[in-house]
Structure formats: C-alpha cells, structure tokens
Amino acid sequence: MDVVARFWTRITTPVPDLPPAVLLATLAAAAVVVLSPALWHPARNVVTIAHEGAHGLAALVTGRRLAGIRLHSDTSGLTVSAGRPTGPGMVLTCAAGYLGPGLFGLGAAALLAAGHAVGLLWALLGLLALLLVQIRNWFGLWSVLATAAVLVAVTGWLPPEGQAAFAAAGTWFLLLAAPKAVVELQRARRRRSAPDSDADQLARLTRLPALLWVGVFLLVDLGALLLGAWWLLA
C-alpha cells in the first residue's frame, strides 16, 4: 500500500510551470518535426496511433463492439468495429479519427497548464496499454510498444522538470500535427488517392459533402491548437 500511495503522490503532485523560454523551445522543436519531411514521416505514426485510438474510443463510447485496430508502415491505419452500419454511433466513430489528435492535444494542454505533466505521461501509458490489446498486426504492435518504451524511459529516468518539457513537446506536436493531417487528407482526396477516406464515408452516411467534413475537421483542430496554445502560454 505504501508503494501505491507513493506512486499516486508522484503522479498527482503538480510540477512547477515551465519557463516561457522552455515552452517556446518545445514549440519550436515540435514545429521542426511537423514541417520537416524527413522527420514527419516516422513521427506521423504517433498521429496514426491517436487517430485510430480515437476511432476505437468513440466506437466503445457509442456502444459499438471494437473488433481490432491495425497500424501500417505507410502511416495509414484501420479500426474495425461491429454494430449498426448507419446512425449516430457510426457517424461519431467515423468522425473521431481526424478530431482525435487535436482533442488529445487539447486535453494534454489542459493537464500541463494545471501542472500535471507527470500524471499526463502516465495517463498516456495507460491509454497505450488499453490500445495494445486491440492491435491486430505486427507493425501496429511494434509502433505502440516503441511509443510506450519512450514514455517509460522518460518517466523512469528524467526528473519532473524534464518530464514536463517532454510532455510539452509531445503536446505541441499533437496540436500542430492534427491540422496538417487534415490538409494531407484533402490533398489525397484531390488526387483521388483516398476514395474511401473518413470524410467520404461520412458523406455517404450523412449525405453532407465530404469537403464539408474536411472543413469541420480542420476547424476543430485549428480551434484546439489555438485554445491549447492559449492555455500553455497564457
């Protein structure tokens, strides 16, 4: 019980606010990763994990049965759920993917602003553990385990201030990467290389134009970026 109490105290004790210079440095580092083609491709696997995880979470919340998640080396993914093929549950499940990274980033920004950087990292580890049991291919298994290993190393070796800086960099990355992923979606749709994208599936489900759904994704993700930046920097 003493071990549990110490662990709980560790993850719930607020960490002092990061200096503005450190926050701006983590923002710059995240921006370099998002804007650099060489760094963006491997880092985009993290976005895919958040994307497919959001699909899976929405499926469970809406009462659908989650049948498995696959992550692919080209940074695409697939979440399969069972239930009614139409209706609000299916719409929310389908819409959650491109909203997930931005909303996860916004939630992370809220925890960071409250000083709970250490708790944030452990919460992410918990979510990855839940995701792990739904992975159905080897690359997806490797991707989730590699991401979890990084978080374990950070929580085990870095002091609280270092963990806070790492959490800030990861939060900035999600907030910046979410709208970029939506822009990439529309580029793929324009090239007609993504005929069965989330936006096109939503168009078939709701009879609203796919471009409208792309706009919704972008608007929400940009809103999450602006609000998250306000919370972190204000």
C-alpha positions as CSV (number, residue, x, y, z in Angstrom):
1,M,0.0,0.0,0.0
2,D,2.9,2.3,0.7
3,V,4.2,1.8,-2.8
4,V,0.8,2.6,-4.3
5,A,0.5,5.7,-2.1
6,R,3.9,6.9,-3.2
7,F,3.1,6.3,-6.8
8,W,-0.2,8.2,-6.5
9,T,1.6,11.1,-4.8
10,R,4.2,11.1,-7.5
11,I,1.7,11.3,-10.4
12,T,-0.7,13.8,-8.8
13,T,1.9,16.2,-7.3
14,P,1.8,19.4,-9.5
15,V,5.1,20.2,-11.3
16,P,6.1,23.9,-11.4
17,D,5.2,25.7,-14.5
18,L,7.8,25.6,-17.3
19,P,9.6,28.9,-18.1
20,P,8.3,30.6,-21.2
21,A,11.6,30.0,-22.9
22,V,11.3,26.3,-22.4
23,L,7.7,26.3,-23.7
24,L,8.8,28.2,-26.8
25,A,11.7,25.8,-27.3
26,T,9.4,22.8,-27.2
27,L,7.1,24.5,-29.6
28,A,9.9,25.2,-32.0
29,A,11.1,21.5,-31.7
30,A,7.6,20.2,-32.4
31,A,7.2,22.6,-35.4
32,V,10.5,21.4,-36.9
33,V,9.3,17.8,-36.7
34,V,6.0,18.6,-38.3
35,L,7.5,20.7,-41.0
36,S,10.5,18.5,-41.9
37,P,9.6,15.8,-44.4
38,A,12.3,13.6,-43.1
39,L,11.1,13.8,-39.6
40,W,7.4,14.0,-40.3
41,H,7.0,10.5,-41.8
42,P,8.2,8.5,-38.8
43,A,6.6,10.9,-36.4
44,R,3.3,10.6,-38.2
45,N,3.0,7.1,-36.8
46,V,2.2,8.8,-33.4
47,V,-0.6,10.7,-35.2
48,T,-1.9,7.4,-36.6
49,I,-2.0,5.9,-33.1
50,A,-4.0,8.8,-31.8
51,H,-6.3,8.8,-34.9
52,E,-7.1,5.1,-34.7
53,G,-7.3,5.2,-30.9
54,A,-9.9,7.9,-31.2
55,H,-11.9,5.8,-33.6
56,G,-11.7,2.9,-31.1
57,L,-12.7,5.1,-28.1
58,A,-15.6,6.6,-30.0
59,A,-16.8,3.1,-31.0
60,L,-16.8,1.9,-27.4
61,V,-18.5,5.1,-26.1
62,T,-21.3,4.8,-28.6
63,G,-21.9,1.1,-27.8
64,R,-20.2,-0.5,-30.8
65,R,-18.1,-3.6,-30.4
66,L,-14.4,-2.9,-31.2
67,A,-13.1,-5.8,-33.3
68,G,-9.4,-4.7,-33.8
69,I,-7.0,-2.0,-34.9
70,R,-4.3,-2.1,-37.5
71,L,-1.4,0.3,-38.0
72,H,0.6,0.2,-41.2
73,S,4.1,1.3,-42.2
74,D,2.8,3.9,-44.6
75,T,1.3,5.7,-41.6
76,S,-2.3,4.6,-42.5
77,G,-4.4,2.6,-40.2
78,L,-7.7,0.7,-39.9
79,T,-10.2,0.4,-37.0
80,V,-12.9,-2.2,-37.3
81,S,-16.0,-2.1,-35.1
82,A,-19.3,-4.1,-35.2
83,G,-22.7,-2.6,-34.9
84,R,-25.3,-0.7,-36.9
85,P,-23.7,0.4,-40.2
86,T,-25.6,3.7,-40.0
87,G,-26.8,6.1,-37.4
88,P,-25.2,8.5,-34.8
89,G,-22.9,5.8,-33.4
90,M,-21.3,5.1,-36.8
91,V,-21.1,8.8,-37.6
92,L,-19.3,9.7,-34.3
93,T,-17.0,6.7,-34.7
94,C,-16.0,7.7,-38.2
95,A,-15.7,11.4,-37.4
96,A,-13.5,10.8,-34.3
97,G,-10.3,9.9,-36.2
98,Y,-9.2,13.3,-37.6
99,L,-10.5,15.0,-34.5
100,G,-8.7,12.7,-32.1
101,P,-5.1,14.1,-32.3
102,G,-6.2,17.7,-31.8
103,L,-8.6,16.9,-29.0
104,F,-6.0,14.6,-27.3
105,G,-3.5,17.5,-27.6
106,L,-6.0,19.9,-26.1
107,G,-6.6,17.6,-23.2
108,A,-2.9,17.3,-22.7
109,A,-2.5,21.1,-22.8
110,A,-5.2,21.3,-20.0
111,L,-3.3,18.9,-17.8
112,L,0.0,20.7,-18.5
113,A,-1.5,24.0,-17.7
114,A,-2.7,22.6,-14.3
115,G,0.8,21.3,-13.6
116,H,0.1,17.6,-14.1
117,A,2.8,16.8,-16.6
118,V,3.9,13.6,-14.8
119,G,0.3,12.4,-14.5
120,L,-0.2,13.1,-18.2
121,L,2.6,10.8,-19.2
122,W,1.3,8.0,-17.0
123,A,-2.2,8.5,-18.4
124,L,-0.8,8.2,-21.9
125,L,0.9,4.9,-20.9
126,G,-2.4,3.7,-19.6
127,L,-4.2,4.5,-22.9
128,L,-1.4,2.8,-24.9
129,A,-1.8,-0.3,-22.7
130,L,-5.6,-0.4,-23.5
131,L,-4.8,0.2,-27.1
132,L,-2.3,-2.6,-27.2
133,V,-4.9,-5.4,-26.6
134,Q,-6.8,-4.2,-29.7
135,I,-3.8,-4.3,-32.1
136,R,-4.1,-6.9,-34.8
137,N,-0.8,-6.7,-36.8
138,W,2.9,-6.8,-36.1
139,F,3.8,-3.3,-37.3
140,G,1.0,-1.9,-35.1
141,L,2.3,-3.9,-32.1
142,W,5.8,-2.6,-32.7
143,S,4.6,1.0,-33.1
144,V,2.6,1.0,-29.8
145,L,5.4,-0.8,-27.9
146,A,8.0,1.6,-29.2
147,T,5.9,4.6,-28.2
148,A,5.3,3.1,-24.8
149,A,9.0,2.4,-24.3
150,V,9.9,6.0,-24.9
151,L,7.3,7.1,-22.3
152,V,8.6,4.5,-19.8
153,A,12.2,5.8,-20.3
154,V,11.1,9.4,-19.9
155,T,9.1,8.7,-16.7
156,G,11.8,6.5,-15.3
157,W,14.9,8.5,-16.0
158,L,14.1,12.2,-16.3
159,P,13.4,14.5,-13.3
160,P,9.9,16.1,-13.1
161,E,11.1,19.2,-15.0
162,G,12.4,17.1,-17.8
163,Q,9.2,15.1,-18.0
164,A,7.3,18.3,-18.2
165,A,9.4,19.5,-21.1
166,F,8.9,16.2,-22.9
167,A,5.2,16.3,-22.3
168,A,5.1,19.9,-23.6
169,A,6.9,18.9,-26.8
170,G,4.5,16.0,-27.3
171,T,1.5,18.2,-26.7
172,W,2.7,20.8,-29.2
173,F,3.3,18.0,-31.7
174,L,-0.2,16.7,-31.5
175,L,-1.7,20.2,-31.7
176,L,0.4,21.1,-34.7
177,A,0.1,17.7,-36.4
178,A,-3.6,17.4,-36.3
179,P,-4.4,20.2,-38.8
180,K,-1.6,19.1,-41.0
181,A,-3.1,15.6,-41.2
182,V,-6.4,17.1,-42.4
183,V,-4.6,19.1,-45.1
184,E,-2.9,15.9,-46.2
185,L,-6.3,14.2,-46.3
186,Q,-7.7,16.9,-48.7
187,R,-4.6,16.7,-50.9
188,A,-5.1,12.9,-51.2
189,R,-8.8,13.4,-52.0
190,R,-7.9,15.9,-54.7
191,R,-5.5,13.4,-56.2
192,R,-8.3,10.8,-55.9
193,S,-5.9,8.5,-54.0
194,A,-8.2,8.3,-50.9
195,P,-11.7,7.4,-52.3
196,D,-12.7,5.7,-49.0
197,S,-11.4,8.4,-46.6
198,D,-13.2,9.2,-43.3
199,A,-14.7,12.3,-45.0
200,D,-16.0,10.3,-47.9
201,Q,-17.5,7.7,-45.6
202,L,-19.2,10.5,-43.6
203,A,-20.6,11.9,-46.8
204,R,-22.2,8.6,-47.6
205,L,-23.5,8.3,-44.0
206,T,-24.9,11.8,-43.7
207,R,-25.5,13.0,-47.3
208,L,-23.4,16.0,-46.5
209,P,-20.5,16.9,-48.8
210,A,-17.1,15.3,-47.9
211,L,-15.5,18.7,-48.3
212,L,-17.7,20.0,-45.5
213,W,-16.5,17.2,-43.2
214,V,-12.9,18.1,-44.1
215,G,-13.7,21.7,-43.1
216,V,-15.2,20.5,-39.8
217,F,-12.0,18.5,-39.1
218,L,-9.8,21.5,-39.9
219,L,-11.9,24.0,-37.9
220,V,-11.9,21.8,-34.8
221,D,-8.2,21.0,-35.0
222,L,-7.3,24.6,-35.5
223,G,-9.5,25.6,-32.6
224,A,-7.8,23.0,-30.4
225,L,-4.4,24.4,-31.5
226,L,-5.3,28.0,-30.6
227,L,-7.0,27.1,-27.3
228,G,-4.2,24.8,-26.3
229,A,-1.6,27.4,-27.2
230,W,-3.5,29.9,-25.1
231,W,-3.6,27.6,-22.1
232,L,0.1,26.8,-22.3
233,L,1.4,30.3,-22.9
234,A,-1.0,32.5,-21.0
